[in-house]
Amino acid sequence: MKVLVTGGAGFIGSHLVDGLLAAGHQVVVLDSLERQVHPDGSWPAYLNPEAEWRQGDVRDPEAVRQALAGVEAVYHLAAVVGVGQSMYEVRRYVAGNCLGAATLLEEVVAVRNRLRKLVVASSMSIYGEGRYLDRAGRPITPPLRSEEQLARHDWNVYGPDGEPATPIPTDEEKLPQPTSVYAVSKRDQEELFLAVGRAYGIPTVALRFFNVYGPRQALTNPYTGVAAIFSARLLAGRPPVVYEDGEQTRDFVHVSDIVQANLLALTRSEADGQALNVGSGRAVTIRTVAETLARVLGRPIAPVLAGQYRAGDIRHCVADLSRARRLLGYEPRVSFEEGMAQLAAWVAEQPPDDRFEEARRALEERQLVR
């Protein structure tokens, strides 16, 4: 097929481009070369030269129209990414993510008769807190932690009985509870794609990516994934800064497994019209990420536990992969330890560019870190 990948010059998009080309597809890349990700505004050296490159914004109907010429499948990965930054650059995030999706979809509808698949990159951030069990082992959906609780440095999540709740894997039936502008915009992207796909009979899948990491992650973007942020700090000889007590858990999934799920969604119809989790299914603490990266990078620098918290942060969220396994045949292949070693090998070849303090000051000035 001829396939369009929006955001195809980015971290995940470029790996997907490689995977699609390796599978024999013809690939068109549409990317705005956002300066926060591509500081010099040029095409990255790692982008596959076998793809057709088009510089343009998904909010530009003409750029989208031209990129869609002859296309039979679309992956929408283009997005403005950054939970903290989204809380004070609200218009930019809503315009980039929601208006971008809407513009793309209007052009998609015009060529719907030849489209065989739409895949949109959603996010685990739409869930807010993940699933939990109460002390009796019953499933519960606790409310978000209150400002008063966090101010006491009480980081736990509690059930209705006042006892600490036990986190369990989060399935797709858990109602979204987005806690940031970014998360709201990703939920909107997902729902827009599924609604338009349903209305026009275009097979559409939303993949809810958990915490993606791996080579090509932008170390220059202080709002990107925590693995890249910690790596940039360590390369610069500085300690990673960990919020709360470092025992909050996330699901870290290697970018090659994200590519695997995307390729399966293209060729299988069982997941059409649905949203699916894509993760590793394993809970890892943020402190463990910092300590593992320090070890594999050969930078024995202990993380700093700041004792602070960020507005909108959650405690635990890990993927239940049952649906992706059943409908796509998806199975994560790269372990956390193996993936972190791969990330370290790539990071070690990059120049240090630690912009964490710049981002932290921006959040503190707006009282989003307390």
N, C-alpha and C positions, 0 to 999 in steps of 0.2 A: 504493500500500500504506500501511497504518498501521505506522509504524516506531518502535521504541524505541531511543534513544541514551542509554546510561548514561555519566555524565561529560559530558553534553551542554552544560554551562555552562562547560567548560574551554576551553583554547586550541584544540586540534584538534577537540574535540566541537562547539563552537559553529560553526566553519566547516563541519563536516559537516552540521549542522542546516540551515544556510543552503542548502547544495547540495541536500539532500533536498527541502526546501520548494520550491526553484526548479524541481526536476524533477517537482513535482506531488504529492509524497507528503504524508501527514499524519504529524506528528512529535510524539512524547512524549519529554520530557527527564526523566531521573532523575539527580539530582545531590545530593550531601551538602553542597555548598558548603564544602568543606574550607578551614579558615582559612589554611593555608599558601599556598593559591592565591587564595582570596577573603578577604582579611584582615578585612573587616567582616561577613562571613557573609551577605551579601545577593546577590541575583541581579545579574549584571553588566549594565551598560547596553547592551552590544553584543549580548546574546542576543535572537534573533529573537522578537518578540511573537506571531508566527503559530503558534509551537509551544506545546504544552501543557507547562507547567512543574510538576514534582513534586519537592519536596525530600525526600530520603530516602537511606538508606544501602543499598548493594547487599548488605550482610550481614544486612539485615532482611527476612525472608521475606515479611512482610505488605506492606511497601513495594514490593517487587519484584512481588508478586502483583497488586497494584492497578495498577502501571504497565504490566503486560503485558496488561491487559484489551483484547481485540480486536486485539492486535498480530500482524502477520504476518511481521515481520523484526526482528532485534535486532542492534545494533552495541554491543559491549562495549568501551568506552573508559575506563571508570572505573578508576583505579589510583592508588596512592600512588607518587609519582615522585621519585627521587633516589638515584643510585648511592652516593655517599659516606654519606649519612644512613642508608641501609638497613643499613650495616655496624654501626651501634650502636643502631638502633631496629628490631631484627630482628622482634620480635613484631608491631609495628605494620604492617610491610611484608608479612609473611606473612599476617596476619589480613586486611588490606585487599585484598591482591591474590589470594591463594589461597582464603581462606574466602569472599571476595566472589564470585569466579568460581564456586565450588562452590554457594553459595546461589542465585545466578542460574540456574545450570544445573538445579538441582532443580526450580525453578519453571518453567523452559523445558520440561522433560520433561513436565510436567503439561498443557501446551497444545501439544504437539509436532505434533498433527494439522493445525493451521492455520498452522504456521510454514513459511515458504518459504525463509528464509535466516538463518544466524547468521554474523556477522563479528566476530572478536576482534582487538584491537590487540596484536600481539606486538612484539618489539624486536630490533634488531641486537645488543643487548648480550648476547643468549644465545650468540652465536658465540664470545665472547672474542676472541682474535686472529683475523684474517682469513686468507685464503689467501696462500700464498707459492710462489715458485720458488727452487730452489737454484741454485748457480752454473752447473750444466749445463743449466738450463732445465727441470728436472723438478719437478712439483708436490709440495709437501711441506706438512705441518702441524707447524710447530715447537712445542716446548713453551713454556709461559709463561716470560717472563724471570725469572731467579732474583733473590732478595733480594740476594745477594752481587753480582751483575752491576749491579743498579740502584744499589746503594750506591757503586759505582765511577763512577757517572754514565755508564755505558755503556748507551745507550738502544736500541741496535740489536737486531734479531731475527736469530738465526743459524741456519743449516742444520746438518745432522748432520756436514758437513765442516768446521765451524768458521768458514765464510765467511758474510758478511752475506747474508741472504735478500732476495729482491725481492718486494714486495707485488704482488698481482694482485687483480682483483675476486673477491669471495666469493660463491659460489653456495649454494643451499639444501641441497646434499648435504653441505656441510661440517658435521661433527659439532659440536653445541653444546659449549662449554667455558665456562660462565658463571663470571665472576670476582667477582660481588657478590651479596648477598642479593636486591637488586632484580632482577638478571638471572635468578637462579634462579626467582624468583616469576613473572617474565614467561614463562619457559620452561614453568612449570607451568600458567599460564593457557592458553597455546597448546595444550599436550598435553591438558588437561582438555576444552577445547572440541572438539578434533578427535576425541577418544575418544568423547565423548558423542554428537556428531553422527553418527559412524560407527555406533555401536551402535543409535541410534534412527532412522536414516535421515533425519536433518535435514541439508540441504545446508549445509556449514560451511567457512569460509575463514579462515585465520590470515594476517594481513598483518604482516610484520616491518618496522616503520618504522625507517628510519635516523635521522639527526640532523635533526629537524624544526625549522623556524624560520619566523617570520613575525609579522604583526600579532596582537595579543591574547596573546602569550606573557607569562607572569606575571613581571614584573620584581621583584616582591616576594618571590619564592621563590628563595633562594640555591642551591637544589639542582636548578634547572631547567636547560634547555639552555645551552650555553656562549655562544651568541650573545646571549641575554637577560642573562646574568651580565655579560658584557663591556659590553653597552650600559648597564646600570645603573651600572657603574663610570665609564664615560666621561661619562655625564650628570652624575655627581657630581663631575666634574673629577679623577678618580683614574685611574691606569693599570690596564689589565687585567693580571691576574697569570696568566702562562702557565707550566704545569708542564713538567718535562723541558727540552728545548731548543726547543720550539715547532714542531718538524718532524714531529711525529706527524700522521697524516692521518685524516680522517673524510669521510663522505659527507653533505653538507648538502642537504636536500630541502625545498623550499618547501611550506607547508601546503596550498596550492591543488592541488599535485600529489598529496599524500596524499588529499585529498578526491576527486580524479579516480579514484584506484585504488579507493577505497571504493565509489564509485558504480558502477564497472564490476563489482566483485565482487557487487553486489546483483543485477544484471541478466544476468550471464553465468554459465553453469554449468560451463564448462571447468575452472575452478580449484577446484571443490567437493572437499572432503576434503584440501586441500593447504595448505602454507605457502609464501608468496611474499615475496620482498624488494620493498620499495618505497623507492626512493631516487632520486638523480640520476645515479648511475653515474660521478660525477666525484670524484676525490680532491682535498681542499683541506687545507692545513696549518692547525693551530690558530693559528700566528703570523699567517698570512694573514687569518684571520677577524678577529683583533684589529686588524690594520692597516687592513683594509677598513672596518670599522665606525668607526674613528677618522676616516677620510677622509670617509665619507659623512655622518657626524654633525657634521662640521666641528669636531671636537675633536682637534687634532693632538698627541695624547699617545701616546708610544711604549709598547708593552707591556713589562712587567717579566718577564724570564726568571728564574724563581725558582730553577732548578737543583734543585728538589725533585721528588719523585714521590709519587703517591697509591697506596695499596694497591689492587690490582685493576685499575689502568689498563692499557690495551693500547696497542700502537704504531700499528697500521694496520688499518682495516677499511672497505672500500668495496663497494657493492652490485654484484653481477652481476644485471642486469635481464632476462636472457634469458627466464626463466620467466614473469615478469609481462607481458613483451611478447607472448609466444606465446599465453598462455592468456587474458589480459585485454585485450590490445591497448593496454596502458599505455605511455605515452611521456611522460617529464618535459618540461614546457613552459617552466618558469621558470628562467632561468640564475642562477648564483650572484650575478653582478653586479647583475642586475635585482632579484632577491629581496632582497639586502642593502639596496638603495636603498629598496625598499618598507618593509622593517623599520625603517630609519632614519627615514622619514617618520612612521611611527606612534610610534616611541620618542620622537621629538622633542616630541611632544604630551603625554608622560606625566611626572608628577613624579618626580624622582630618588629612588630608594629602594634604596641600595646596602647589602646585608646580607652581602656576601662575607666580610668579616673575621669576622663572627659564625660563619659556617659553617666558615671556615678554622680558627678557634680550637677549635671542637668536634672537628674531625678531628685537629688536632695534639695536643690533650689525650689523645686515645685512640691516639696514635702511628700514625694512618692516613695522615698526611703526614709524609714523612721527607726 
